[in-house]
Amino acid sequence: MKLTIAFLTFFLMLNMTTFGQDSFYDFEVTTIEGEPFKLAELKGKKVMVVNVASKCGLTPQYEQLQKVYDMYGGEDFTIIGFPANNFLSQEPGSNEEIQGFCQKNYGVTFLMMSKISVKGDDIHPLYEWLTSGSLNNFGDSKVKWNFQKYLINRNGEIEKVIPPKTLPDDKEVIDWIIN
């Protein structure tokens, strides 16, 4: 009996720590200004999550991201940028430098979060969830490069993974936003 109770207690604790984030909205992240942000605040919206970098050949995608946000952002849709330095050290700056770069060069007004890791041993828990099928019930994916896009539906579930070179204003992305 004691063994059964101990096993059940262990299983419940393991289940809560390993599988505690069933939805995108279960995570808390940090804004680029250093403030905590609960993704639950975005419940009911479609969300594009994109890992960004300032010194990448794909960096001009900031312009399309901002245009998409200007056109469709609001009650039903938003974009969240996560700066990451995982690919050829193409995001070396501090949060303050990244924020200044984004505002000065692209007028970014969509949500920007603190710099994180999107792969490797120090992967951020949100990206661990995004890339692990056993956690997200969508499937395994690998962040291939800067500007990979994860499209999250209104229920906090991954619906699509868009490759880095596909522009944010691609027909497939816009169709997903408006439908």
Secondary structure, 3 states (H helix, E strand, C coil): CHHHHHHHHHHHHHHHHHCCCCCHHHCEEEECCCCEEEHHHHCCCEEEEEEECCCCCCCCHHHHHHHHHHHHCCCCEEEEEEEECCCCCCCCCCHHHHHHHHHHHHCCCCEEECCECCCCCCCCHHHHHHHCHHHHCCCCCCCCCCCCEEEECCCCCEEEEECCCCCCCCHHHHHHHHC
